Amino acid sequence: MEKRPIQRGRPAGATTFEVAPAQAFGAAVRALRTEDGVAQETLAHLAGVERSHMGKIERGEHMPTLALILKIARALNRSAGELMRETEARLPGEWHQPPAGQTSS
């Protein structure tokens, strides 16, 4: 019996984060950026990240760290709270319901 070689990393298309919040966050960033008339490259520079990374964030392909979320909010001249409110507004309906087994107070 032949051994298969060990492949490092995740399978193509696999993610280690929740996709819906990543997409909602990216949509919020893109909406605020375009509302302000700021180019993606300019926002990336102000936030201290590569333009390609900012593109992945805006497309919901990457979930940024808390530190990067704070940098992006500052680059947009907004508070992190305002950026999170914009993100929550773009989440699908199931994200606005209490988790299964819990009731709202």
C-alpha positions in Angstrom: 0.0 0.0 0.0 1.4 3.4 -1.0 1.6 6.2 1.5 0.2 9.5 0.4 2.4 12.5 1.0 1.4 14.9 3.8 0.0 18.1 2.6 0.5 21.2 4.7 -2.0 23.9 5.2 -5.8 24.1 4.8 -7.5 22.6 1.8 -8.3 25.1 -1.0 -11.4 27.1 -0.2 -11.3 26.2 3.6 -11.6 29.1 6.1 -10.9 29.3 9.8 -13.4 32.2 10.4 -17.1 32.9 10.1 -17.8 34.0 6.6 -20.9 36.2 7.2 -19.3 38.6 9.7 -16.2 38.9 7.4 -18.4 39.8 4.4 -20.4 42.2 6.5 -17.3 43.9 7.8 -15.8 44.1 4.3 -19.0 45.6 2.9 -19.1 48.2 5.7 -15.5 49.2 5.1 -16.1 49.5 1.3 -19.3 51.5 1.8 -17.7 54.0 4.2 -14.6 54.3 2.1 -16.6 55.0 -1.1 -19.0 57.3 0.7 -15.9 59.3 1.7 -14.5 59.1 -1.8 -11.3 57.4 -0.7 -9.4 55.0 -2.9 -8.7 51.5 -1.6 -5.0 52.1 -2.0 -5.2 55.3 0.1 -7.2 53.6 2.8 -4.7 50.7 2.9 -1.8 53.1 3.2 -3.5 55.0 6.0 -4.3 51.8 7.9 -0.7 50.4 7.3 -1.6 47.4 5.2 -1.0 46.3 1.6 -3.7 47.2 -0.9 -4.2 43.5 -1.8 -4.8 42.8 1.9 -7.4 45.6 2.1 -9.0 44.1 -1.0 -9.3 40.7 0.7 -10.9 42.4 3.7 -13.4 44.3 1.6 -14.4 41.1 -0.2 -14.8 39.2 3.0 -11.9 36.8 2.2 -10.0 37.7 5.4 -11.1 38.5 8.9 -8.9 41.2 10.4 -7.5 41.2 13.9 -8.9 43.6 16.5 -5.8 45.8 16.1 -6.3 46.0 12.3 -10.0 46.8 12.8 -9.0 49.7 15.1 -6.5 50.9 12.4 -9.1 50.7 9.7 -11.6 52.6 11.8 -9.0 55.3 12.5 -8.1 55.5 8.8 -11.8 56.0 8.0 -12.0 58.8 10.6 -14.6 56.8 12.4 -14.8 55.1 15.8 -14.5 51.3 16.0 -18.0 51.4 17.5 -19.4 53.1 14.4 -17.6 50.6 12.1 -19.1 47.7 14.2 -22.6 49.2 14.0 -22.2 49.4 10.2 -21.0 45.8 10.2 -23.9 44.6 12.3 -26.4 46.3 10.0 -25.1 44.2 7.1 -25.2 40.8 8.9 -27.8 38.3 7.8 -30.9 37.9 9.9 -29.8 34.8 11.8 -27.0 36.8 13.4 -29.6 39.0 15.0 -31.2 36.1 16.9 -30.1 34.8 20.2 -28.0 31.6 20.0 -30.0 28.3 20.1 -30.9 27.4 23.7 -30.8 31.0 24.9 -33.6 33.4 25.4 -33.3 37.2 25.1 -33.7 39.1 28.4 
